[in-house]
Amino acid sequence: MLRTIKGKITVGIVSISIIVLILINLIIWGIFENNLQTFIINDMEKIRDIVFSEIKRQYPISSEKNSLNNKNEIWSVLNTVSKQYDIYLSMNYFEDNFRQFAGELLEEESVENIVLDSDKKSSLLYIHNQKTKLYATYSYPIYIKDDYIGIFAFQKNYLNEYNNNINLMIRIIFIQLILFIVMILVNYIWLKKTTDPLNDLATAMTFVGQGKFSNGLKTRNNDEIGILIDHFNKMEDQIMEQMRYLQLEKKKIEELEKESRDFFNYATHEMKTPITSILGYTQLLQKGNLDKEVTERAYSRIIAESERMYKLIQNMLVVARCEQLEEYEPENFNIKELLAKIIYEFELTFNKQKINIYFDCDDAIIFAIKEEVRTIIKNLIDNGIKYSQDGKISIKCKSEDYVCIIVENKILPIPKEIREKLLEPFIKYNYGEHTQMSSGLGLFICKELAEKNKACIDYKIYEDRICFRIKFINIEQ
């Protein structure tokens, strides 16, 4: 029980309450005793005054010593008061050492002692508290002028008043006990209601440590516990968000690792083909005794495969540079002017391949790395030259809320297995005699460079035509 906050608080409240109740009861009992003592003193003085009042009223006292010599008359007063107040009264005469009394004597020794102790001079009050008795003995010396006549001695039982105090104290303690039990029950219910959220919080924290989440604890109060639960819910949400983020990052890392492995495998495979061809033709030439036609074909093949491998390496370097820090700063430039320059640079190739260009471009300023945009456009045009089936390439540029560059050409049917993967690395296709010397990295490079410049590239295939679109969001800055 002491291990829980509820137990500790309950034990603390019970302990403090018991100590407080003991102190209160001691104070109350002290007050009762003081009140009883005051009551006894007042009662004795009252009886004394009554005795003297009756004696004065019935038997006027003069200044003569013999005024109190009529002992029978004095006894009559003592007897009357004794019966009325249930008290022992005595008159002890000094001259003849005579004592007259009325009422029941409770303790003779006490009376004798108080008479001796008074020593003819002072009035005394002794309160005797024994196991089964509580009584008071009172003495009062009598003087006429300066002559000592004798001493009155009173003795009365106050056990009933004492027992009344004890009974009242018992009732008070009983009421306190009932209130104490009610307080403990109320305290237990209140503590249970207060600490239950803490138990829920502790259970939820245990579950969080096991990777299980509560999906938000309910806040019952606006006190410190409620604030703590609110902070826990926020912490849990943040942990869940971080876990989702880490899961996504883990998935991205796994995808990157897979892409890196695939890229390495593809690159190894692609480089193996031209190297094998170059090695084979080189060994064939090394043997000699070849006719002129075979020799020329071998040299042509070696040159073609070398160019293919060179282009593959160049494209791989471009892909690698996309992962490095930017070497160029983005700038504002006119996309129409850039497209016109690129088309002019391809003029000899267009004439040699008999390619007709349809060019329609709006004036537009974009904010990007100019050389990387140049690489994207050149790769798309080079792809169009390789796969155009009617010798026509359409290049358009439209400026609205964003700048969109469109490169479109006619193609042969694309196999279904690669139809949605043209932007992935090492994706290429050939049809029969339509064999192209391609590394399969051109469109992948376009995608990487477009993302780097906060643009997006996609394509659509309409029957026998393919349309590439590049959207630049960052217009002039």
VOPAGU-2260 file (C-alpha; in pm, 1 decimal, decimal comma):
REM VOPAGU-2260
SITE   aa  ch    i         X         Y         Z
SITE  MET   A    0       0,0       0,0       0,0
SITE  LEU   A    1     283,4     238,9      83,7
SITE  ARG   A    2     418,9     191,4    -268,3
SITE  THR   A    3     127,7     383,2    -420,5
SITE  ILE   A    4      54,9     754,0    -395,9
SITE  LYS   A    5    -296,8     671,4    -279,6
SITE  GLY   A    6    -158,5     453,2       1,5
SITE  LYS   A    7      99,5     709,4     107,2
SITE  ILE   A    8    -154,6     992,1     115,4
SITE  THR   A    9    -407,6     775,2     302,5
SITE  VAL   A   10    -150,5     668,4     564,8
SITE  GLY   A   11     -35,3    1030,4     597,5
SITE  ILE   A   12    -389,9    1162,7     642,5
SITE  VAL   A   13    -476,0     887,0     892,1
SITE  SER   A   14    -158,2     950,1    1094,2
SITE  ILE   A   15    -203,5    1327,7    1098,7
SITE  SER   A   16    -573,1    1291,5    1180,6
SITE  ILE   A   17    -502,5    1058,4    1474,5
SITE  ILE   A   18    -240,2    1296,6    1614,2
SITE  VAL   A   19    -473,9    1595,5    1571,6
SITE  LEU   A   20    -764,1    1407,7    1732,5
SITE  ILE   A   21    -548,4    1305,7    2028,2
SITE  LEU   A   22    -436,1    1665,6    2078,0
SITE  ILE   A   23    -792,7    1797,0    2043,9
SITE  ASN   A   24    -924,7    1540,1    2293,1
SITE  LEU   A   25    -647,8    1624,1    2538,3
SITE  ILE   A   26    -738,0    1991,7    2508,5
SITE  ILE   A   27   -1109,1    1915,8    2548,9
SITE  TRP   A   28   -1042,8    1697,7    2853,4
SITE  GLY   A   29    -821,6    1970,5    2999,6
SITE  ILE   A   30   -1104,4    2219,0    2949,5
SITE  PHE   A   31   -1347,4    1976,2    3116,1
SITE  GLU   A   32   -1115,9    1938,2    3414,7
SITE  ASN   A   33   -1065,1    2313,5    3444,5
SITE  ASN   A   34   -1437,7    2371,5    3419,1
SITE  LEU   A   35   -1503,6    2102,6    3683,2
SITE  GLN   A   36   -1245,7    2258,0    3914,2
SITE  THR   A   37   -1397,6    2602,9    3862,3
SITE  PHE   A   38   -1743,4    2456,4    3920,4
SITE  ILE   A   39   -1627,8    2293,8    4248,5
SITE  ILE   A   40   -1469,8    2619,4    4370,8
SITE  ASN   A   41   -1779,5    2821,1    4282,0
SITE  ASP   A   42   -2006,7    2558,6    4433,0
SITE  MET   A   43   -1814,1    2553,6    4762,4
SITE  GLU   A   44   -1807,2    2932,0    4780,0
SITE  LYS   A   45   -2178,4    2943,8    4703,8
SITE  ILE   A   46   -2254,1    2695,2    4980,8
SITE  ARG   A   47   -2032,7    2892,7    5217,8
SITE  ASP   A   48   -2218,3    3211,2    5131,4
SITE  ILE   A   49   -2553,2    3037,5    5181,7
SITE  VAL   A   50   -2450,3    2906,3    5523,2
SITE  PHE   A   51   -2337,8    3250,8    5636,0
SITE  SER   A   52   -2640,8    3413,9    5483,9
SITE  GLU   A   53   -2878,0    3178,0    5668,6
SITE  ILE   A   54   -2691,6    3225,1    5997,1
SITE  LYS   A   55   -2703,7    3603,7    5959,9
SITE  ARG   A   56   -3067,3    3594,9    5860,3
SITE  GLN   A   57   -3183,9    3367,7    6142,7
SITE  TYR   A   58   -2927,6    3450,4    6410,2
SITE  PRO   A   59   -2770,9    3791,8    6368,4
SITE  ILE   A   60   -2404,2    3785,0    6462,7
SITE  SER   A   61   -2284,4    4064,3    6686,0
SITE  SER   A   62   -1938,3    4169,3    6769,7
SITE  GLU   A   63   -1938,3    3954,9    7084,6
SITE  LYS   A   64   -1763,4    3622,6    7093,1
SITE  ASN   A   65   -2059,1    3451,1    7252,2
SITE  SER   A   66   -2268,4    3528,5    6945,8
SITE  LEU   A   67   -2183,8    3183,5    6806,0
SITE  ASN   A   68   -2222,7    2997,4    7137,0
SITE  ASN   A   69   -2572,0    2877,1    7053,3
SITE  LYS   A   70   -2446,3    2556,7    6890,8
SITE  ASN   A   71   -2788,4    2402,9    6840,3
SITE  GLU   A   72   -2904,4    2691,2    6628,6
SITE  ILE   A   73   -2585,8    2676,9    6421,3
SITE  TRP   A   74   -2633,0    2303,3    6372,8
SITE  SER   A   75   -2989,5    2365,6    6254,4
SITE  VAL   A   76   -2857,0    2583,9    5971,5
SITE  LEU   A   77   -2586,7    2329,6    5885,9
SITE  ASN   A   78   -2839,3    2048,5    5877,0
SITE  THR   A   79   -3076,9    2240,0    5652,1
SITE  VAL   A   80   -2806,2    2331,1    5398,3
SITE  SER   A   81   -2659,1    1977,2    5412,1
SITE  LYS   A   82   -2989,3    1820,8    5316,8
SITE  GLN   A   83   -3053,4    2077,3    5044,8
SITE  TYR   A   84   -2714,1    2039,8    4875,9
SITE  ASP   A   85   -2619,2    1683,3    4980,9
SITE  ILE   A   86   -2299,3    1800,1    5146,8
SITE  TYR   A   87   -2111,4    1734,0    5469,5
SITE  LEU   A   88   -2086,7    2050,3    5685,5
SITE  SER   A   89   -1904,3    2087,3    6015,7
SITE  MET   A   90   -1822,0    2365,6    6260,5
SITE  ASN   A   91   -1506,8    2319,5    6471,4
SITE  TYR   A   92   -1497,2    2546,3    6779,3
SITE  PHE   A   93   -1154,9    2656,3    6897,8
SITE  GLU   A   94   -1224,2    2725,7    7267,1
SITE  ASP   A   95   -1375,0    2393,1    7371,3
SITE  ASN   A   96   -1250,2    2190,7    7076,6
SITE  PHE   A   97   -1608,2    2098,7    6996,5
SITE  ARG   A   98   -1727,0    1987,4    6650,6
SITE  GLN   A   99   -2078,7    1980,9    6525,1
SITE  PHE   A  100   -2164,3    1848,4    6180,4
SITE  ALA   A  101   -2444,2    1755,7    5943,8
SITE  GLY   A  102   -2447,0    1525,8    5643,1
SITE  GLU   A  103   -2244,7    1217,4    5540,0
SITE  LEU   A  104   -1870,3    1236,3    5593,5
SITE  LEU   A  105   -1684,6    1100,1    5290,6
SITE  GLU   A  106   -1331,6    1100,3    5424,8
SITE  GLU   A  107   -1262,0    1201,7    5788,3
SITE  GLU   A  108    -887,8    1218,8    5742,4
SITE  SER   A  109    -924,0    1476,8    5468,1
SITE  VAL   A  110   -1133,8    1697,9    5694,0
SITE  GLU   A  111    -888,6    1672,1    5980,3
SITE  ASN   A  112    -593,9    1743,8    5751,9
SITE  ILE   A  113    -750,4    2050,5    5594,9
SITE  VAL   A  114    -839,2    2189,3    5938,9
SITE  LEU   A  115    -480,2    2145,4    6050,3
SITE  ASP   A  116    -342,6    2282,1    5724,3
SITE  SER   A  117    -554,1    2593,2    5741,5
SITE  ASP   A  118    -370,5    2683,5    6064,2
SITE  LYS   A  119    -652,9    2917,4    6173,9
SITE  LYS   A  120    -554,6    3160,3    5900,2
SITE  SER   A  121    -649,7    3065,3    5547,4
SITE  SER   A  122    -928,9    2902,2    5359,9
SITE  LEU   A  123    -827,6    2591,1    5166,3
SITE  LEU   A  124    -981,5    2368,1    4900,4
SITE  TYR   A  125    -860,0    2015,2    4833,5
SITE  ILE   A  126    -991,6    1814,7    4541,8
SITE  HIS   A  127    -946,0    1438,7    4578,4
SITE  ASN   A  128    -959,2    1234,4    4257,4
SITE  GLN   A  129    -941,0     862,0    4330,0
SITE  LYS   A  130   -1034,6     559,5    4122,5
SITE  THR   A  131   -1399,0     545,1    4222,7
SITE  LYS   A  132   -1438,9     876,0    4410,0
SITE  LEU   A  133   -1401,9    1242,8    4335,8
SITE  TYR   A  134   -1480,0    1479,1    4622,6
SITE  ALA   A  135   -1374,6    1821,3    4751,8
SITE  THR   A  136   -1289,5    1934,3    5104,0
SITE  TYR   A  137   -1315,8    2303,7    5188,3
SITE  SER   A  138   -1216,7    2494,8    5502,2
SITE  TYR   A  139   -1295,8    2850,8    5607,2
SITE  PRO   A  140   -1174,4    3010,3    5936,2
SITE  ILE   A  141   -1422,5    3224,1    6139,7
SITE  TYR   A  142   -1309,4    3547,4    6313,2
SITE  ILE   A  143   -1499,9    3803,9    6515,6
SITE  LYS   A  144   -1290,7    4111,1    6523,4
SITE  ASP   A  145    -940,8    3970,6    6565,4
SITE  ASP   A  146   -1041,0    3670,7    6774,9
SITE  TYR   A  147   -1034,4    3323,4    6615,1
SITE  ILE   A  148   -1362,2    3143,8    6685,8
SITE  GLY   A  149   -1333,5    2824,7    6484,1
SITE  ILE   A  150   -1340,9    2682,0    6133,6
SITE  PHE   A  151   -1608,9    2562,3    5895,9
SITE  ALA   A  152   -1525,9    2241,4    5703,1
SITE  PHE   A  153   -1724,9    2127,4    5398,3
SITE  GLN   A  154   -1698,2    1801,7    5204,5
SITE  LYS   A  155   -1898,0    1709,9    4896,3
SITE  ASN   A  156   -1898,5    1428,4    4640,6
SITE  TYR   A  157   -1856,2    1542,0    4275,8
SITE  LEU   A  158   -1828,6    1197,1    4118,8
SITE  ASN   A  159   -2153,8    1244,3    3921,3
SITE  GLU   A  160   -2021,1    1563,9    3760,3
SITE  TYR   A  161   -1694,0    1386,2    3688,1
SITE  ASN   A  162   -1877,1    1086,9    3537,1
SITE  ASN   A  163   -2089,2    1326,4    3330,0
SITE  ASN   A  164   -1769,5    1472,8    3188,2
SITE  ILE   A  165   -1639,7    1123,7    3110,5
SITE  ASN   A  166   -1966,0    1026,8    2939,3
SITE  LEU   A  167   -1963,6    1349,5    2739,3
SITE  MET   A  168   -1600,8    1283,9    2642,4
SITE  ILE   A  169   -1692,0     930,0    2533,7
SITE  ARG   A  170   -1974,0    1066,2    2318,1
SITE  ILE   A  171   -1738,6    1322,4    2164,9
SITE  ILE   A  172   -1480,8    1051,5    2089,6
SITE  PHE   A  173   -1752,8     828,7    1942,6
SITE  ILE   A  174   -1873,5    1108,5    1716,1
SITE  GLN   A  175   -1514,6    1180,0    1619,8
SITE  LEU   A  176   -1464,9     811,5    1536,0
SITE  ILE   A  177   -1770,6     811,3    1310,2
SITE  LEU   A  178   -1657,9    1132,7    1139,8
SITE  PHE   A  179   -1306,3     988,3    1111,3
SITE  ILE   A  180   -1436,8     675,2     937,2
SITE  VAL   A  181   -1653,0     887,7     705,2
SITE  MET   A  182   -1353,0    1108,8     631,9
SITE  ILE   A  183   -1137,4     804,2     548,3
SITE  LEU   A  184   -1405,7     665,9     314,8
SITE  VAL   A  185   -1454,2    1002,8     143,3
SITE  ASN   A  186   -1078,1    1043,6     121,7
SITE  TYR   A  187   -1041,2     695,1     -29,7
SITE  ILE   A  188   -1310,2     762,0    -291,7
SITE  TRP   A  189   -1158,1    1101,4    -371,6
SITE  LEU   A  190    -805,5     960,0    -393,5
SITE  LYS   A  191    -923,9     673,0    -612,5
SITE  LYS   A  192   -1094,7     915,8    -847,4
SITE  THR   A  193    -786,5    1138,0    -844,4
SITE  THR   A  194    -522,1     867,7    -884,9
SITE  ASP   A  195    -703,4     644,0   -1135,3
SITE  PRO   A  196    -580,3     866,7   -1421,7
SITE  LEU   A  197    -226,7     817,6   -1287,4
SITE  ASN   A  198    -276,3     439,8   -1302,2
SITE  ASP   A  199    -404,9     474,5   -1658,5
SITE  LEU   A  200    -103,9     691,8   -1737,9
SITE  ALA   A  201     138,3     436,9   -1587,7
SITE  THR   A  202     -26,9     155,0   -1787,2
SITE  ALA   A  203     -15,2     362,4   -2105,6
SITE  MET   A  204     354,3     441,1   -2051,5
SITE  THR   A  205     423,4      68,4   -2005,8
SITE  PHE   A  206     243,4      -3,2   -2333,9
SITE  VAL   A  207     438,5     274,4   -2508,0
SITE  GLY   A  208     759,0     107,1   -2388,9
SITE  GLN   A  209     629,7    -212,4   -2556,3
SITE  GLY   A  210     549,7     -28,4   -2876,6
SITE  LYS   A  211     173,5     -10,8   -2814,9
SITE  PHE   A  212     -10,5     321,7   -2814,5
SITE  SER   A  213    -325,3     430,3   -2631,1
SITE  ASN   A  214    -443,9     667,9   -2904,9
SITE  GLY   A  215    -494,1     940,7   -2643,5
SITE  LEU   A  216    -590,7     920,9   -2276,1
SITE  LYS   A  217    -900,7    1106,6   -2162,2
SITE  THR   A  218    -844,1    1410,2   -1940,9
SITE  ARG   A  219   -1095,4    1417,2   -1655,7
SITE  ASN   A  220    -970,0    1721,7   -1467,3
SITE  ASN   A  221    -780,1    2042,3   -1533,0
SITE  ASP   A  222    -540,5    1989,8   -1243,8
SITE  GLU   A  223    -173,1    1889,5   -1255,5
SITE  ILE   A  224    -265,6    1529,6   -1342,9
SITE  GLY   A  225    -478,9    1651,0   -1632,9
SITE  ILE   A  226    -191,0    1867,9   -1755,5
SITE  LEU   A  227      43,3    1567,9   -1724,6
SITE  ILE   A  228    -195,1    1352,0   -1930,6
SITE  ASP   A  229    -218,8    1626,6   -2194,7
SITE  HIS   A  230     161,1    1635,2   -2215,8
SITE  PHE   A  231     169,5    1254,4   -2237,6
SITE  ASN   A  232     -83,9    1256,5   -2523,1
SITE  LYS   A  233     124,8    1515,8   -2706,9
SITE  MET   A  234     440,7    1314,0   -2642,6
SITE  GLU   A  235     268,7     997,8   -2765,7
SITE  ASP   A  236     151,4    1176,7   -3081,2
SITE  GLN   A  237     503,9    1300,7   -3142,7
SITE  ILE   A  238     646,4     951,8   -3088,6
SITE  MET   A  239     390,9     804,0   -3327,9
SITE  GLU   A  240     469,4    1075,1   -3580,9
SITE  GLN   A  241     841,9    1012,0   -3541,2
SITE  MET   A  242     787,2     638,2   -3581,3
SITE  ARG   A  243     584,1     693,1   -3896,2
SITE  TYR   A  244     856,4     924,3   -4020,9
SITE  LEU   A  245    1126,0     668,4   -3937,7
SITE  GLN   A  246     924,1     397,3   -4110,4
SITE  LEU   A  247     899,2     612,4   -4420,7
SITE  GLU   A  248    1268,9     695,9   -4401,8
SITE  LYS   A  249    1349,4     328,7   -4355,2
SITE  LYS   A  250    1138,4     245,2   -4656,8
SITE  LYS   A  251    1312,9     517,3   -4857,8
SITE  ILE   A  252    1653,3     389,3   -4749,1
SITE  GLU   A  253    1556,1      34,7   -4844,7
SITE  GLU   A  254    1434,6     161,6   -5182,5
SITE  LEU   A  255    1755,5     359,7   -5229,7
SITE  GLU   A  256    1963,0      57,6   -5139,1
SITE  LYS   A  257    1764,8    -151,8   -5384,1
SITE  GLU   A  258    1801,3     116,5   -5651,6
SITE  SER   A  259    2173,9     138,8   -5580,9
SITE  ARG   A  260    2212,4    -237,9   -5612,6
SITE  ASP   A  261    2000,7    -242,8   -5927,2
SITE  PHE   A  262    2191,7      53,8   -6066,9
SITE  PHE   A  263    2523,4    -118,5   -5998,9
SITE  ASN   A  264    2399,1    -445,5   -6149,1
SITE  TYR   A  265    2258,9    -270,8   -6455,4
SITE  ALA   A  266    2572,3     -62,8   -6497,0
SITE  THR   A  267    2789,7    -373,1   -6470,9
SITE  HIS   A  268    2573,6    -554,8   -6722,0
SITE  GLU   A  269    2563,1    -261,4   -6966,2
SITE  MET   A  270    2938,7    -210,4   -6951,4
SITE  LYS   A  271    3002,6    -580,8   -6994,1
SITE  THR   A  272    2833,4    -587,5   -7338,3
SITE  PRO   A  273    3049,4    -323,1   -7514,9
SITE  ILE   A  274    3365,8    -447,2   -7343,0
SITE  THR   A  275    3291,7    -803,7   -7460,6
SITE  SER   A  276    3231,8    -681,3   -7815,4
SITE  ILE   A  277    3550,5    -469,9   -7817,5
SITE  LEU   A  278    3753,5    -759,8   -7675,6
SITE  GLY   A  279    3607,8   -1004,9   -7927,9
SITE  TYR   A  280    3674,1    -786,0   -8232,6
SITE  THR   A  281    4017,9    -693,1   -8102,3
SITE  GLN   A  282    4111,7   -1062,5   -8070,4
SITE  LEU   A  283    3971,7   -1122,4   -8419,0
SITE  LEU   A  284    4187,5    -843,1   -8564,2
SITE  GLN   A  285    4488,0    -972,2   -8373,7
SITE  LYS   A  286    4473,6   -1302,1   -8559,9
SITE  GLY   A  287    4510,8   -1122,0   -8894,9
SITE  ASN   A  288    4442,5   -1272,2   -9242,7
SITE  LEU   A  289    4101,5   -1097,3   -9259,5
SITE  ASP   A  290    3953,5    -956,9   -9577,0
SITE  LYS   A  291    3901,5    -585,1   -9604,3
SITE  GLU   A  292    3525,6    -592,8   -9549,6
SITE  VAL   A  293    3547,9    -793,0   -9224,2
SITE  THR   A  294    3833,4    -571,3   -9100,6
SITE  GLU   A  295    3636,4    -251,7   -9165,4
SITE  ARG   A  296    3330,3    -402,1   -9000,3
SITE  ALA   A  297    3540,9    -494,8   -8694,3
SITE  TYR   A  298    3688,7    -145,4   -8669,2
SITE  SER   A  299    3344,5      12,6   -8707,1
SITE  ARG   A  300    3205,3    -214,1   -8439,0
SITE  ILE   A  301    3492,4    -137,2   -8200,8
SITE  ILE   A  302    3441,5     238,6   -8252,3
SITE  ALA   A  303    3064,2     209,0   -8201,2
SITE  GLU   A  304    3098,1       3,7   -7884,2
SITE  SER   A  305    3365,6     242,5   -7753,4
SITE  GLU   A  306    3135,9     538,6   -7815,1
SITE  ARG   A  307    2855,0     349,1   -7644,2
SITE  MET   A  308    3068,7     276,9   -7338,9
SITE  TYR   A  309    3192,6     638,3   -7332,1
SITE  LYS   A  310    2838,8     769,2   -7339,4
SITE  LEU   A  311    2736,0     519,7   -7071,6
SITE  ILE   A  312    3016,6     638,8   -6845,6
SITE  GLN   A  313    2928,8    1002,9   -6911,5
SITE  ASN   A  314    2566,4     941,7   -6822,0
SITE  MET   A  315    2666,3     752,6   -6509,1
SITE  LEU   A  316    2880,0    1049,8   -6406,5
SITE  VAL   A  317    2581,8    1278,6   -6459,1
SITE  VAL   A  318    2368,0    1054,7   -6237,7
SITE  ALA   A  319    2640,3    1053,6   -5972,1
SITE  ARG   A  320    2669,9    1432,1   -5981,4
SITE  CYS   A  321    2299,6    1463,3   -5908,4
SITE  GLU   A  322    2368,9    1317,1   -5562,4
SITE  GLN   A  323    2648,1    1566,9   -5492,8
SITE  LEU   A  324    2633,1    1929,6   -5383,1
SITE  GLU   A  325    2516,7    2174,9   -5645,4
SITE  GLU   A  326    2800,8    2308,3   -5853,0
SITE  TYR   A  327    2586,7    2579,5   -6012,6
SITE  GLU   A  328    2356,5    2835,7   -5864,1
SITE  PRO   A  329    1997,4    2870,6   -5994,7
SITE  GLU   A  330    1921,7    3183,4   -6195,4
SITE  ASN   A  331    1649,6    3356,2   -6392,5
SITE  PHE   A  332    1668,3    3293,4   -6767,8
SITE  ASN   A  333    1445,2    3297,0   -7076,5
SITE  ILE   A  334    1342,9    2941,4   -7160,8
SITE  LYS   A  335    1251,7    3030,4   -7519,7
SITE  GLU   A  336    1604,4    3157,3   -7585,6
SITE  LEU   A  337    1755,4    2842,3   -7432,9
SITE  LEU   A  338    1532,3    2613,9   -7644,4
SITE  ALA   A  339    1622,1    2805,1   -7960,5
SITE  LYS   A  340    1996,5    2766,5   -7889,7
SITE  ILE   A  341    1961,1    2392,5   -7823,4
SITE  ILE   A  342    1767,7    2341,7   -8149,5
SITE  TYR   A  343    2041,4    2534,5   -8334,0
SITE  GLU   A  344    2307,7    2308,1   -8180,0
SITE  PHE   A  345    2118,2    2000,6   -8308,5
SITE  GLU   A  346    2083,8    2145,3   -8661,6
SITE  LEU   A  347    2353,5    1925,4   -8819,7
SITE  THR   A  348    2207,5    1616,0   -8654,5
SITE  PHE   A  349    1856,9    1706,0   -8771,5
SITE  ASN   A  350    1982,3    1747,4   -9129,5
SITE  LYS   A  351    2181,6    1425,7   -9119,2
SITE  GLN   A  352    1890,2    1223,9   -8969,1
SITE  LYS   A  353    1637,8    1411,8   -9185,7
SITE  ILE   A  354    1439,4    1526,8   -8880,8
SITE  ASN   A  355    1184,9    1806,7   -8909,1
SITE  ILE   A  356    1132,0    2022,2   -8598,8
SITE  TYR   A  357     806,1    2194,2   -8508,0
SITE  PHE   A  358     891,5    2469,1   -8258,2
SITE  ASP   A  359     631,3    2680,0   -8078,8
SITE  CYS   A  360     736,3    2856,6   -7757,3
SITE  ASP   A  361     607,6    3142,6   -7541,7
SITE  ASP   A  362     843,6    3391,9   -7385,1
SITE  ALA   A  363     884,9    3285,0   -7020,8
SITE  ILE   A  364    1136,9    3334,3   -6742,4
SITE  ILE   A  365    1208,6    3043,3   -6507,1
SITE  PHE   A  366    1430,6    3014,5   -6200,4
SITE  ALA   A  367    1654,5    2706,7   -6220,3
SITE  ILE   A  368    2009,3    2585,0   -6294,4
SITE  LYS   A  369    2045,6    2665,6   -6662,8
SITE  GLU   A  370    2299,4    2395,2   -6753,3
SITE  GLU   A  371    2090,0    2123,5   -6593,1
SITE  VAL   A  372    1777,1    2237,1   -6777,1
SITE  ARG   A  373    1986,4    2229,8   -7096,3
SITE  THR   A  374    2081,2    1866,8   -7019,5
SITE  ILE   A  375    1714,2    1770,6   -6969,1
SITE  ILE   A  376    1605,0    1925,4   -7302,3
SITE  LYS   A  377    1898,0    1777,7   -7494,4
SITE  ASN   A  378    1828,0    1427,3   -7358,4
SITE  LEU   A  379    1459,1    1451,7   -7455,5
SITE  ILE   A  380    1547,0    1575,4   -7806,9
SITE  ASP   A  381    1815,0    1304,1   -7840,2
SITE  ASN   A  382    1555,8    1045,6   -7733,9
SITE  GLY   A  383    1314,0    1182,0   -7995,1
SITE  ILE   A  384    1583,3    1156,4   -8268,0
SITE  LYS   A  385    1649,3     791,3   -8178,0
SITE  TYR   A  386    1288,7     672,1   -8167,8
SITE  SER   A  387    1100,2     905,7   -8407,9
SITE  GLN   A  388     919,2     699,2   -8671,9
SITE  ASP   A  389     807,5     976,3   -8905,9
SITE  GLY   A  390    1109,7    1210,2   -8885,3
SITE  LYS   A  391     914,6    1473,9   -8691,8
SITE  ILE   A  392     966,3    1616,6   -8342,3
SITE  SER   A  393     735,8    1874,3   -8183,6
SITE  ILE   A  394     884,3    2111,9   -7921,9
SITE  LYS   A  395     643,4    2346,7   -7742,8
SITE  CYS   A  396     658,1    2575,0   -7440,1
SITE  LYS   A  397     348,1    2719,9   -7274,5
SITE  SER   A  398     345,9    2977,6   -6995,2
SITE  GLU   A  399      44,9    3001,4   -6764,2
SITE  ASP   A  400      56,3    2961,6   -6385,9
SITE  TYR   A  401     362,2    2750,8   -6452,8
SITE  VAL   A  402     594,8    2691,1   -6746,0
SITE  CYS   A  403     539,4    2363,9   -6932,2
SITE  ILE   A  404     784,7    2229,5   -7195,9
SITE  ILE   A  405     647,1    1957,2   -7424,5
SITE  VAL   A  406     854,9    1724,5   -7648,1
SITE  GLU   A  407     647,2    1490,8   -7866,4
SITE  ASN   A  408     723,5    1237,2   -8144,3
SITE  LYS   A  409     586,3     928,4   -8312,7
SITE  ILE   A  410     712,9     589,9   -8187,5
SITE  LEU   A  411     676,5     216,0   -8236,6
SITE  PRO   A  412     464,6      26,8   -7980,5
SITE  ILE   A  413     629,9       6,4   -7636,2
SITE  PRO   A  414     622,9    -329,8   -7454,5
SITE  LYS   A  415     376,4    -343,8   -7164,3
SITE  GLU   A  416     643,2    -453,2   -6914,8
SITE  ILE   A  417     833,7    -124,7   -6954,4
SITE  ARG   A  418     551,2     105,9   -7059,7
SITE  GLU   A  419     524,1     261,1   -6708,8
SITE  LYS   A  420     901,0     247,0   -6631,8
SITE  LEU   A  421    1057,7     469,0   -6894,2
SITE  LEU   A  422    1194,7     711,6   -6632,2
SITE  GLU   A  423    1376,9     436,8   -6440,9
SITE  PRO   A  424    1750,1     365,5   -6499,1
SITE  PHE   A  425    1864,5     130,0   -6776,0
SITE  ILE   A  426    1521,4     104,8   -6938,4
SITE  LYS   A  427    1546,1      77,8   -7317,4
SITE  TYR   A  428    1380,6    -117,2   -7596,9
SITE  ASN   A  429    1460,7    -229,2   -7952,2
SITE  TYR   A  430    1246,1    -368,0   -8232,6
SITE  GLY   A  431    1400,7    -606,1   -8481,9
SITE  GLU   A  432    1634,1    -404,0   -8699,4
SITE  HIS   A  433    1559,2     -87,6   -8502,1
SITE  THR   A  434    1850,5    -128,6   -8264,1
SITE  GLN   A  435    1963,2     183,4   -8078,3
SITE  MET   A  436    2298,3     241,8   -7906,6
SITE  SER   A  437    2144,2     358,5   -7578,7
SITE  SER   A  438    2264,0     341,2   -7216,3
SITE  GLY   A  439    1909,1     353,1   -7081,2
SITE  LEU   A  440    2003,5     642,5   -6848,3
SITE  GLY   A  441    1891,6     946,3   -7048,2
SITE  LEU   A  442    1531,1     968,9   -6921,0
SITE  PHE   A  443    1638,1     873,9   -6568,2
SITE  ILE   A  444    1884,2    1165,5   -6574,1
SITE  CYS   A  445    1601,6    1394,5   -6687,7
SITE  LYS   A  446    1387,5    1291,8   -6392,6
SITE  GLU   A  447    1670,3    1341,0   -6138,9
SITE  LEU   A  448    1766,7    1683,0   -6273,5
SITE  ALA   A  449    1401,6    1796,3   -6292,5
SITE  GLU   A  450    1341,9    1704,7   -5925,2
SITE  LYS   A  451    1663,6    1880,2   -5829,2
SITE  ASN   A  452    1531,6    2199,6   -5990,4
SITE  LYS   A  453    1188,9    2164,6   -5822,8
SITE  ALA   A  454    1022,0    2066,5   -6148,9
SITE  CYS   A  455     834,8    1752,2   -6241,1
SITE  ILE   A  456     852,5    1540,5   -6554,5
SITE  ASP   A  457     601,5    1288,9   -6681,4
SITE  TYR   A  458     490,0    1136,4   -7007,7
SITE  LYS   A  459     180,6    1007,4   -7179,7
SITE  ILE   A  460     151,1     759,3   -7464,3
SITE  TYR   A  461    -125,6     815,9   -7720,3
SITE  GLU   A  462    -142,6     511,0   -7950,3
SITE  ASP   A  463     170,1     565,0   -8164,0
SITE  ARG   A  464     290,3     890,3   -8005,2
SITE  ILE   A  465     476,0     974,9   -7682,4
SITE  CYS   A  466     456,9    1316,2   -7516,0
SITE  PHE   A  467     707,0    1426,8   -7246,5
SITE  ARG   A  468     609,8    1723,1   -7025,4
SITE  ILE   A  469     827,1    1923,4   -6788,4
SITE  LYS   A  470     650,9    2159,2   -6546,1
SITE  PHE   A  471     851,0    2435,8   -6380,5
SITE  ILE   A  472     677,5    2577,3   -6073,2
SITE  ASN   A  473     953,4    2823,6   -5982,8
SITE  ILE   A  474     896,7    3105,7   -6225,4
SITE  GLU   A  475    1090,8    3431,4   -6212,5
SITE  GLN   A  476    1227,7    3531,2   -5867,6
